[in-house]
Amino acid sequence: MSTPVDDDPLARERSHLSSSRSALRAMREDVEALDISNVTANWVDAEVLARQIEERIEALADLSDTPLFFGRLDYLHAPGIEAAEGAEGERFYIGRRHVHDHDGDPMVIDWRAPVSQPFYRASKKDPMDIALRRRFGYTRGDITAYEDEHLSDPAAVTLSGSAGGSRTSKLLQQEIERPRVGPMRDIVATIQPEQDEIVRSGLAGTVCVQGGPGTGKTAVGLHRVAYLLYAHRERLARTGTLVIGPNRSFLHYIEQVLPALGELTVQQATVDDLVAHVEITGTDEAAAAVVKGDARMARVLRRALYAHVTMPTEPVVVVRGSRRWRVPAYELEDIVRELLDRDIRYGAARDALPQRIAHAVLVQMERSGEAPDDRVQDAVARNSAVKAAVKAVWPAVDPAKLVLRLLSDAEFLAVHAEGILDEDEQKAILWEKPARSVKSAKWSTADAVLIDEATDLIQRTHSLGHVVVDEAQDLSPMQYRAVGRRCTTGSATVLGDLAQGTTPWATRSWQEALAHLGKPDALVEELTAGFRVPTDVITYASRLLPHIAPGLTPVASIRENPGHFEVRPVTGTADVVDACRESLRHEGSTGLIAADARVPELAEALTEAGVPYLGPGEETTQDTRLTLVPASLAKGLEYDYVVLDEPQAVVDGEPDERTGLRRLYVALTRAVSGLTVTHAAGLPPQLASTTRP
């Protein structure tokens, strides 16, 4: 790529954007023109190929409101061969996907490519061979401004070009503070160096990201997936990737990030989706849920499962033709003990047992002068006497029935929980009304996790290449184990904030959580720079930290705009509706967050006032920008403006004060541009000292 001097740089950049869009359109048309009707393949391969072509066409879509490239790098010298080949002073446009012209020359470089890394990492202290870094400002998909950083010239100043010719353009800050309407968007144009280090960390290692509100941990996790798919596409195409979120509303909110980056094959699920072995129709008291979620339950389940294995007391006699072959009980016992000592899955050992018995018979055959082969061994393994012995010694176990018996049969539970759970804990998890069958049982979400554990004890769970788990601080130890089973041969990205743990079993330390996940050697990174929450808002919310997570570093907002913040006494719901109307006068989305018990009353007030609103997970539009959010579903969501109704009611809605204060901390930190706290009742004492931080 050449680097001519142009009297109108903005016009030249607009021309390159137009040419790049034309090139992307041509790339898409080339794929659309592919004719596979004469390809020699079976129907399965043909279907796979057709689907791959469809995905490629979809990935090459040109989104008119999404900038095709957002930056430019001018190198002092040609980058290394591994990165790219070319002449000295080569120029690269950095964007969401690779675009090339009809000759195959790159017009836009994928942000994940090695040659793009200096866009995020280069500085005047370490320019990384970059002469100039240019950022672009966009309005509805069109370039309207640019900002230059001369990194290799210490005497040079940063210049900006726009319609107004400002010398102090704040494009990066403007992009961070841009109003949010609709689902979560990517952050490829604003990734910071500390975030980029996490994003580009290798596939082999597991990374845990502790990040307060607005530090971008969710976006970092999603962009790490996109990077890993770029760097290890073939491997992850075979093994799969999965993003786990706390609920469906959250997954809906983030679901467009990866497709916007051209990645369409990543699965998304909740932990409940992963362990959906039974229909969930029941709920647990907090005490029961805590015990069921405790990692000790894995030991109870293992004991209960392997209690089904009994030592043989009778020999096995196999009749073949006129010969009878006898395997004595002591030899059978040796076989069973060897399988137990190998510590393999219950089901795998049960499958191996008939072959081991058959092998013992074949040894006797060989000693008698016969020459049996593998077919004979298989036939002996299928012999009715062998099958009967296996059924008696190592019976098949249904995991749901195993859990059903543990929760229904006090004596059975007591035998296998002895020395693990005390009497009160056993009573807490026993059902008051024992179920007669798996179908009639009122299973809870914690019960489903127990069934998943039992299922894995019997048969190994399929492992993926990489798993991302967000809002991980709310997982129980048993849920961590369920997630860990999905990446035993792969790696994970764990995202969360200890201060936002709102479950009775919330994570106390990442080291403990990672041990339950099966990744004790994972790297723990902490993000403390806040890009989303305004300074006044995060400072106010941070008053709660000494009470909910005293060891954590408060988030330091780097936003230049302090944001709107107000604590407003009100007399009723009409005043809350008025606060929502005021927020809606601003550009962007508004979230009305309230204690779950107050949502019906507020919904009625909004309806009577003629103010349209959505529920969590529904996509906002320019016509309907208000979302009514129960506090229990606010985690992970964000709105330009938030009206927080009755903080004390949010606290009181939880089983204990600490959990309530954590729920309040979450609700207070959902705002991107402004927060109005409305209250008729008194404020929690942790916040009531003053109306401003």
Rosetta blueprint (number, residue, H / E / L):
1 M L
2 S L
3 T L
4 P L
5 V L
6 D L
7 D L
8 D L
9 P H
10 L H
11 A H
12 R H
13 E H
14 R H
15 S H
16 H H
17 L H
18 S H
19 S H
20 S H
21 R H
22 S H
23 A H
24 L H
25 R H
26 A H
27 M H
28 R H
29 E H
30 D H
31 V H
32 E H
33 A L
34 L L
35 D L
36 I L
37 S L
38 N L
39 V L
40 T L
41 A L
42 N L
43 W H
44 V H
45 D H
46 A H
47 E H
48 V H
49 L H
50 A H
51 R H
52 Q H
53 I H
54 E H
55 E H
56 R H
57 I H
58 E H
59 A H
60 L L
61 A L
62 D L
63 L L
64 S L
65 D L
66 T L
67 P L
68 L L
69 F E
70 F E
71 G E
72 R E
73 L E
74 D E
75 Y E
76 L L
77 H L
78 A L
79 P L
80 G L
81 I L
82 E L
83 A L
84 A L
85 E L
86 G L
87 A L
88 E L
89 G L
90 E L
91 R E
92 F E
93 Y E
94 I E
95 G E
96 R L
97 R L
98 H L
99 V E
100 H E
101 D L
102 H L
103 D L
104 G L
105 D L
106 P E
107 M E
108 V E
109 I E
110 D E
111 W L
112 R L
113 A L
114 P H
115 V H
116 S H
117 Q L
118 P H
119 F H
120 Y H
121 R H
122 A L
123 S L
124 K L
125 K L
126 D L
127 P L
128 M L
129 D L
130 I E
131 A E
132 L E
133 R E
134 R E
135 R E
136 F E
137 G E
138 Y E
139 T E
140 R L
141 G L
142 D E
143 I E
144 T E
145 A E
146 Y E
147 E E
148 D E
149 E E
150 H L
151 L L
152 S L
153 D L
154 P L
155 A L
156 A L
157 V L
158 T L
159 L E
160 S E
161 G E
162 S E
163 A L
164 G L
165 G L
166 S L
167 R L
168 T L
169 S L
170 K L
171 L H
172 L H
173 Q H
174 Q H
175 E H
176 I H
177 E H
178 R L
179 P L
180 R L
181 V L
182 G L
183 P L
184 M L
185 R L
186 D L
187 I L
188 V L
189 A L
190 T L
191 I L
192 Q L
193 P H
194 E H
195 Q H
196 D H
197 E H
198 I H
199 V H
200 R L
201 S L
202 G L
203 L L
204 A L
205 G L
206 T L
207 V E
208 C E
209 V E
210 Q E
211 G E
212 G L
213 P L
214 G L
215 T L
216 G L
217 K H
218 T H
219 A H
220 V H
221 G H
222 L H
223 H H
224 R H
225 V H
226 A H
227 Y H
228 L H
229 L H
230 Y H
231 A H
232 H L
233 R H
234 E H
235 R H
236 L H
237 A H
238 R H
239 T H
240 G L
241 T E
242 L E
243 V E
244 I E
245 G E
246 P L
247 N L
248 R H
249 S H
250 F H
251 L H
252 H H
253 Y H
254 I H
255 E L
256 Q L
257 V H
258 L H
259 P H
260 A H
261 L L
262 G L
263 E L
264 L L
265 T L
266 V L
267 Q E
268 Q E
269 A E
270 T E
271 V H
272 D H
273 D H
274 L H
275 V L
276 A L
277 H L
278 V L
279 E L
280 I E
281 T L
282 G L
283 T L
284 D L
285 E L
286 A H
287 A H
288 A H
289 A H
290 V H
291 V H
292 K H
293 G L
294 D L
295 A L
296 R H
297 M H
298 A H
299 R H
300 V H
301 L H
302 R H
303 R H
304 A H
305 L H
306 Y H
307 A L
308 H L
309 V L
310 T L
311 M L
312 P L
313 T L
314 E L
315 P L
316 V E
317 V E
318 V E
319 V E
320 R E
321 G L
322 S L
323 R E
324 R E
325 W E
326 R E
327 V E
328 P L
329 A H
330 Y H
331 E H
332 L H
333 E H
334 D H
335 I H
336 V H
337 R H
338 E H
339 L H
340 L H
341 D H
342 R H
343 D L
344 I L
345 R L
346 Y H
347 G H
348 A H
349 A H
350 R H
351 D H
352 A H
353 L H
354 P H
355 Q H
356 R H
357 I H
358 A H
359 H H
360 A H
361 V H
362 L H
363 V H
364 Q H
365 M H
366 E H
367 R H
368 S L
369 G L
370 E L
371 A L
372 P L
373 D L
374 D H
375 R H
376 V H
377 Q H
378 D H
379 A H
380 V H
381 A H
382 R L
383 N L
384 S H
385 A H
386 V H
387 K H
388 A H
389 A H
390 V H
391 K H
392 A H
393 V H
394 W L
395 P L
396 A L
397 V L
398 D L
399 P H
400 A H
401 K H
402 L H
403 V H
404 L H
405 R H
406 L H
407 L H
408 S H
409 D L
410 A H
411 E H
412 F H
413 L H
414 A H
415 V H
416 H H
417 A H
418 E L
419 G L
420 I L
421 L L
422 D L
423 E H
424 D H
425 E H
426 Q H
427 K H
428 A H
429 I H
430 L L
431 W L
432 E L
433 K L
434 P L
435 A L
436 R L
437 S L
438 V L
439 K L
440 S L
441 A L
442 K L
443 W E
444 S L
445 T H
446 A H
447 D H
448 A H
449 V H
450 L H
451 I H
452 D H
453 E H
454 A H
455 T H
456 D H
457 L H
458 I H
459 Q L
460 R L
461 T L
462 H L
463 S L
464 L L
465 G L
466 H E
467 V E
468 V E
469 V E
470 D L
471 E L
472 A H
473 Q H
474 D H
475 L L
476 S L
477 P H
478 M H
479 Q H
480 Y H
481 R H
482 A H
483 V H
484 G H
485 R H
486 R L
487 C L
488 T L
489 T L
490 G L
491 S E
492 A E
493 T E
494 V E
495 L E
496 G E
497 D L
498 L H
499 A H
500 Q H
501 G L
502 T L
503 T L
504 P L
505 W L
506 A L
507 T L
508 R L
509 S L
510 W H
511 Q H
512 E H
513 A H
514 L H
515 A H
516 H H
517 L H
518 G L
519 K L
520 P L
521 D L
522 A L
523 L E
524 V E
525 E E
526 E E
527 L E
528 T L
529 A E
530 G E
531 F L
532 R L
533 V L
534 P L
535 T H
536 D H
537 V H
538 I H
539 T H
540 Y H
541 A H
542 S H
543 R H
544 L H
545 L H
546 P H
547 H H
548 I H
549 A L
550 P L
551 G L
552 L L
553 T L
554 P L
555 V L
556 A E
557 S E
558 I L
559 R L
560 E L
561 N L
562 P L
563 G L
564 H E
565 F E
566 E E
567 V E
568 R E
569 P E
570 V L
571 T L
572 G L
573 T H
574 A H
575 D H
576 V H
577 V H
578 D H
579 A H
580 C H
581 R H
582 E H
583 S H
584 L H
585 R L
586 H L
587 E L
588 G L
589 S L
590 T E
591 G E
592 L E
593 I E
594 A E
595 A L
596 D H
597 A H
598 R H
599 V H
600 P H
601 E H
602 L H
603 A H
604 E H
605 A H
606 L H
607 T H
608 E H
609 A H
610 G L
611 V L
612 P L
613 Y L
614 L E
615 G L
616 P L
617 G L
618 E L
619 E L
620 T L
621 T L
622 Q L
623 D L
624 T L
625 R L
626 L E
627 T E
628 L E
629 V E
630 P E
631 A H
632 S H
633 L H
634 A L
635 K L
636 G L
637 L L
638 E L
639 Y E
640 D E
641 Y E
642 V E
643 V E
644 L E
645 D E
646 E L
647 P H
648 Q H
649 A H
650 V H
651 V H
652 D H
653 G L
654 E L
655 P L
656 D L
657 E H
658 R H
659 T H
660 G H
661 L H
662 R H
663 R H
664 L H
665 Y H
666 V H
667 A H
668 L H
669 T L
670 R L
671 A E
672 V E
673 S E
674 G E
675 L E
676 T E
677 V E
678 T E
679 H E
680 A L
681 A L
682 G L
683 L L
684 P L
685 P L
686 Q L
687 L L
688 A L
689 S L
690 T L
691 T L
692 R L
693 P L
